[in-house]
Amino acid sequence: MPFEKGKSGNPDGKPKGSKNKVDNSMKEILKIAFTPTIEKITDILATLDPEKQLEMLSKFLPFFAPKLQTVNVTDEDLDPRLPPVINIKRRSETDDEQPE
């Protein structure tokens, strides 16, 4: 018997967004293991020239901050009841003269 769309086979199951116990345990173990190393990295970075510091920090960043995704929004996606955040004039509205 197939499940109905939008209904869980286990309605009392794990809530959306809840963390996995193994993930939390592993994060704590990694935090304990790497804390002394992270402190050393800060000292090492301080000895580098600014360009090299930036290069190294950009390599570490994906491990500390989530990667953002690009979101494309069209006019159809916007709620017409909301006021515009910015006023963008379309090219046809700003062109007074047409090229010959």
KOLKOL-843217 format. One record per atom (N, C-alpha, C, CB): residue in one letter; x, y, z. Coordinates in steps of 0.1 Angstrom, whole numbers, plus 2048, in hexadecimal, padded with zeros to 3 digits. Glycine has a CB too. Example, Ala and Ser with C-alpha at 12.3 -4.5 7.8 and 13.67 -1.06 7.14 Angstrom:
2
a8847C784E/a87B7D384E/a8847DF84E/a8717D385A/s8807EA847/s8897F5847/s88180084F/s88D7FA839/
END
This chain:
100
m8087F4800/m800800800/m80980C800/m7F680080C/p8088157F6/p8118217F5/p80C82C7FF/p8118267E7/f816834803/f81383F80C/f80C84A804/f820844813/e80485280B/e7FE85D805/e808869805/e7F186280D/k8088717FB/k81187C7FA/k80F885805/k80F8837EC/g81A88980C/g819893817/g81688C825/g80F89D815/k81487F825/k811878832/k81C86E835/k803871832/s82186F841/s82C866845/s827858849/s83486C851/g82F84E847/g82C84184B/g82E84085A/g835837844/n835849860/n83784A86E/n835858873/n846845872/p82885C876/p82586987A/p82C86E887/p81786B87B/d83086588F/d83786989C/d84686889A/d8328618A7/g84B86788E/g85986588B/g86287288F/g85B86287D/k86E87188A/k87887C88D/k873889887/k886878887/p87389488F/p86E8A188A/p8788A687F/p86D8AB895/k8728AE876/k87A8B486B/k8858BD872/k8728BC861/g8918BD86D/g89B8C6872/g8A28C187E/g8968D3874/s89E8B6884/s8A58B2891/s8B28AC88D/s89C8A8898/k8BC8AD896/k8C98A8893/k8CB89A896/k8D38B189B/n8D389388F/n8D6885891/n8DF88489D/n8DC87F884/k8DD87A8A6/k8E58798B2/k8F38768AF/k8DF86D8BB/v8F686E8A4/v90386B8A0/v90A87789C/v903860895/d903880894/d90988C88F/d90D89589B/d900894886/n9058978A5/n90889F8B0/n9148998B8/n8FC8A08BA/s91488C8BA/s9208868C1/s92D8888B9/s91D8778C3/m92C8868AC/m9388888A4/m93D8968A4/m935883896/k9348A08A3/k9388AE8A4/k93F8B18B1/k92B8B78A2/e93A8AC8BC/e9408AE8C9/e94E8A88CA/e9378A88D4/i94F89C8C5/i95D8958C4/i96689D8BC/i95C8878BF/l9628A28B0/l96B8AA8A7/l96E8B78AE/l9648AC89A/k9658BD8B5/k9678CA8BB/k9728C88C6/k95A8CF8C2/i9718BE8CE/i97B8BB8D8/i9898B88D2/i9778AF8E1/a9898B08C7/a9958AC8C0/a99C8B88B9/a9938A18B6/f9958C18B3/f99A8CC8AB/f99C8D98B2/f9928CD89F/t9978DB8BE/t9988E88C5/t9A68ED8C6/t9918E78D2/p9B08E48CB/p9BE8E98CC/p9C38EC8BE/p9C68DE8D3/t9C08E58B4/t9C58E78A7/t9C08F58A1/t9C18DC89D/i9B38F78A4/i9AD90489F/i9B49108A6/i99E9048A2/e9B790F8B2/e9BF9198B9/e9CC91B8B3/e9C09168C8/k9D39118AF/k9E09128A8/k9DF91889B/k9E79048A7/i9D4915894/i9D291A886/i9D1929887/i9C5914880/t9CA92E891/t9C993D893/t9D6943895/t9C094089F/d9DF93D89C/d9ED94289E/d9F5942891/d9F493A8A9/i9F393788A/i9FA93587D/i9F5940873/i9F8927877/l9E8942872/l9E394C869/l9E895A86C/l9D394C86A/a9EA95D879/a9EF96A87C/a9FD96D877/a9EF96C88C/tA05962874/tA1296486F/tA1396685F/tA1B958872/lA07963859/lA0796484A/lA03972845/l9FD95A845/dA07975839/dA04982833/d9F5982830/dA0C985826/p9EE98E82F/p9E098F82E/p9DA987822/p9DC99D82D/e9E1987817/e9DC97F80B/e9DB97080E/e9E59827FF/k9E696B815/k9E695D818/k9DC95A823/k9F495981C/q9DA96382C/q9D0961837/q9C295F830/q9CF96D841/l9BF968827/l9B2968820/l9B095A819/l9B0973817/e9BB956812/e9BA94A80B/e9B793E814/e9C7947803/m9BE93D81F/m9BC932829/m9AE93382F/m9C7933834/l9AA93F833/l99D940839/l99293C82F/l99A94F83E/s99393F822/s98993B819/s98992C817/s98C94280B/k99492581A/k994917819/k98D910825/k9A2911818/f98E917831/f98891283D/f97991583E/f98F918849/l975920837/l967925839/l95C91B836/l96593182F/p95D91282C/p95290982A/p9508FF836/p95590081E/f95A8FE83F/f9588F584A/f9518FC856/f9668F084E/f950909855/f94A910861/f93E91885D/f95591A866/a93B91A850/a92F92184C/a92891A841/a932930848/p91B919841/p914911836/p916919829/p90591083A/k91691181F/k917917811/k90991C80D/k91C90C807/l909928809/l8FC92F805/l8F992B7F7/l8FD93E806/q8EC92A7F4/q8E89277E6/q8E19337E0/q8DD91B7E7/t8E39347D3/t8DD93F7CB/t8CE93C7CA/t8E49417BD/v8C69477CB/v8B89457CA/v8B394F7BF/v8B09487D7/n8AD94A7B5/n8A79537AA/n8999557AD/n8A994C79C/v8959627AD/v8879667B0/v88296D7A3/v88696F7BC/t87696979F/t870970793/t864978799/t86B965789/d85F980790/d853988794/d848980798/d84F991788/e846974792/e83B96B796/e83D9657A4/e83B95F78C/d8499657A9/d84B9607B7/d8489697C2/d85A95C7B8/l8479767BE/l8449817C8/l8359827CC/l84998E7C3/d8339857D8/d8259877DD/d8219957D9/d8249847EC/p8179977D1/p8149A57CD/p80F9AD7D8/p8099A47C2/r80B9A77E3/r8069AF7EF/r8119B67F7/r7FE9A77F8/l81E9B17F5/l8299B67FC/l82F9C27F5/l8349AC7FF/p8339CD7FC/p83A9D87F5/p8479D47F0/p83B9E47FF/p84C9DA7E5/p8599D67E0/p8649DB7E9/p85B9DD7D2/v86E9D27EA/v87A9D67F3/v8829E07EC/v8829C97F6/i8859DF7DF/i88C9E87D8/i8849EB7CB/i89A9E47D4/n8869F77C6/n87E9FB7BA/n8889FA7AE/n878A097BB/i8869F07A6/i88E9EE79A/i8869F278E/i8949DF799/k88C9FB786/k8859FF77A/k88A9F576F/k888A0E776/r8819F1767/r8849E975C/r88B9F1751/r8779E2756/r8939EB749/r89A9F273F/r8919FA736/r8A39E9736/s8869F5732/s87C9FC729/s876A08730/s8719F3725/e876A0973D/e871A14745/e87BA1F745/e86CA10753/t888A1C744/t893A26746/t898A2C739/t89EA2074E/d896A2472E/d89BA29721/d891A3371B/d89CA1D717/d896A4071B/d88EA4B715/d88FA4B706/d892A5871A/e89BA47701/e89DA486F3/e8A1A3A6EE/e8A9A526EF/q89CA376E2/q89FA2A6DC/q8ABA2C6D3/q893A246D4/p8B4A236D2/p8C0A246C9/p8BBA236BB/p8CBA1A6CC/e8C1A2B6B2/e8BDA2C6A4/e8C4A2169C/e8C1A3969E/
END
